Amino acid sequence: MKQPEKAFLKFEGDREPLEFLFNPDTITVTKKNNWGRAGESDDSSGNTQPGKQSPTLMFQGQDSGTMGFDLVFDTTDTGAPVTNYTNRLLSYMEIATNLPGTKQQSNNARPPFVVFHWGRLTSFPAVITSANIVFDYFSSSGVPLRAKVHLDLMQYQKSRAFTKQNPTSGTPFPHQVHRVQPGETLDRISARYYGDSTRWRVLASANGIEDPLAIRPGSLLTVPQSSSG
């Protein structure tokens, strides 16, 4: 019997995804459009005007999409601290100085963005806005072994809310994820996705790879959309 695919989060600049121990039961996605009376910059009060009919509305812009879901991390079978997972998750809410465009002198620094993957389901590029962690099971020595996490994400870049993975189509960055096979190199992977083996540096930059010969079979690589596609 085929095992169900595990969902995971792929963070900008990190080759190793954060794989879930258990898939979420539900995922909530919210998208909001703002509308107001024509000629008014903002009117969210919903108040009517005496002696007038329903007003014509004017589109006033779109809010970033949001996504929320609950996770369970449980290490009771191994006895290892569940904080091995929760601490790593929280670390992605810290500023990452290795991201492109980072200039700490001008306060131009940020945490990495993230993309949620589950089989053929892929989210918009997003950032973590909040992580609520509850530890509810411990070993006799006080080691936390189970954690329930509620994660809230907000859309970081323009994209469709969800899109199916399709390596042959031009889809929003960073859409595709490639699992490295034995014997593969960055230039071969570059040739596969871009038709040009010399573009391996795009893959190296997107995945924070300093040594292109050090990629390991089984690891996951973010494949940015080709700028020419």
N, C-alpha and C positions, 0 to 999 in steps of 0.2 A: 504494500500500500504506500502510495506516494505521500511523503510528509508535507504538511502545509508550509508554504513559504513564510518566512519570518519578516516582519516589517523592520525597517531600520531608518536611522537618520544619517544623512551624509552632510558633513559640515565643510564649509569652504576652507581650503588649504590643508585638509587632513585626509590622508589616504585611507585610514581605518574607519569604517562606519561604526556607529553605535547601534548594535543589533539588539532588538527587544527579546526578552526571554519569553514573553507572552504577547500576542497580538492584541490591540485594543478591541473592545467590544463595539464601541461606537466612535464616530468621528463627527464633530460638528464644524461645519464651514459656514461662515457668514460673509455676505457681501452687501454693502449699503450704498445706495445712490441718494444724493441730497437734492431735494427739489424745494423751490420757494416761489413766491408770487413774482410774476414778471415785473422787472423794474426795481426789485428790492434785493439787496445783496444777501440777506439772510432773513428767513422767517420760519423758524421751526416751532413757533408757538401754536400754530394751528388755529389762531383766533380768526373769527369771521369779521367781515366789515358790514356795518349796518346799512341796509337798503341795497346791497349788492349781491349778485349771484356768485356762484363758485368762481374763483379767480383762475386765470390761465397760469399754469406753472412754468417755471424756467429751470432747466437743469443747471445745478450749481456745483457739479463735480462729484467725483466718486471717492469714497473712502477706501483705504487698503483692506483687502480681504483678511479675515482671521480664521484660525483653525484651532480647535481644542480637542483634547482626548485624554483618557486616563490610561496609565501604565501600571503594571505590577512587576517589580523586580524581587525575585525570591531565590535565596541561595541556601535554603535549609538543607538541601541534599548534599552540599559540599562543605557547609560550615564556614565558607569564606564570607568576609564582611560584605554586606550588600552595598556598603558605601563605595566599593570599587566601581559600581555603576553610577550611583547618584552623584558622587564627587566628580566623575568625568562629565556627567551631564551639566552640572553647575559650572564647570570650568569653561564651557562654551558660552557662558554669559559674561565672561571677563573679556577685557580688551585684548585683541590679538595684534601684536606689533609686527607680525610677518605678513600682513595682508597688503595687497597692492594699494598704493596711494597713501599709506600710513605716514603721517608726519606729526609726531608727538609734539614738536616745538610749536606747531600751530593748532594743537588740539584736534587734529584731523585723524582720529583713531576710533575704532569701533570693535565690537565683537563680530565673529563671523556669521554669515547667513547659513541657513540650513535648508535642505530639501528632504521631505518625507517620502519614503519609497515603501511600497507594499506590492510585490508582484508587478503587475502592469499599471498600478496606480502610482502616480507621481504628483506631488503637490507643487504649488507655486514656490519660488524662492522666498524664504521667510526668515524672520529673526525671532528668537525666544523673548517674549515680553514678560512671562512669569512662569515660575516652576514651584508648585506647592507640594512638598514632600512630607509624608507621614510614615514614620517607622512604627510598625505595629506588632513586630515579633522579634524577640531577642534570645540569644543563647543564655545559659545559666551564668555565664561570665559577663553578660552585658553587651555582647557583640550583636549589632543589628543584623538580622537575617532576612527581613522582608520590608519592602517599602512600597507604598502606594503614591504615585506621582500624578498630579494633574498638570498638564503642559499647555500653555497658550502661546500660539505663534501668530505673527502679523506679517502680511505680505511685504516683501522687501523690494521686489522688482515687478514691473509690468509683465503679466502673464495670464494665461487662462487659469481658471481655478484648479482644474485637474486636467491632466492629459495622459493618454496612453503612450507607453514607450514604443517607439518605432525608429530603429536605427537608420532607416532610409529617408525619413522626412525631416524637414527643417522645423525644429520645435524650440520652445523657449529655453534659454540658458539658465541654469545648467541642467539639462533634461536627462541626458543619457549617462548610464553608469556601466562600466565595463569590468568584468571579473577577469583578472590576469590569468592566462593559461600557461602551463609549463613551456618554457622555451620562448615565450613572447618577450619582445623588447618594446620600448617606447616608440621607436621609429616604425616598427611593424604595425603597432596599434594606430599610430598617426596615419599611416598609409591606408589602413582599413577604413577609418572614419572620415579622413579629409582628402584621400587620394594623393597625399603628398607626405612622404616619410620625413621630410625636413622640418615639418611643423611639430615635431616631438616636444619642442620647448613650450608650446601652448599647454600640452598635457602636464609637463613638469611644473609649470607655474601654477596651474589650477589645482594641483594636488600637493604642492609644497615639497616636491622631490628635488633634493640637492644632487643625488647621485643617480643618473638614469639607468645605471646597470644594477641598481640595488632593489628593483621592484620584485616583489615576492609573488609566486603563483598563489592564486586564491584571494589576493587583496583586490579591493574595489577602487576603480579610478573614476573620477568625474571627467566626462568628456564634454567640454563646452561646445556650444553650437558654433559651426563654422560661420565666420563673418561674411563669407561669400555665398553661404547657403541661405 
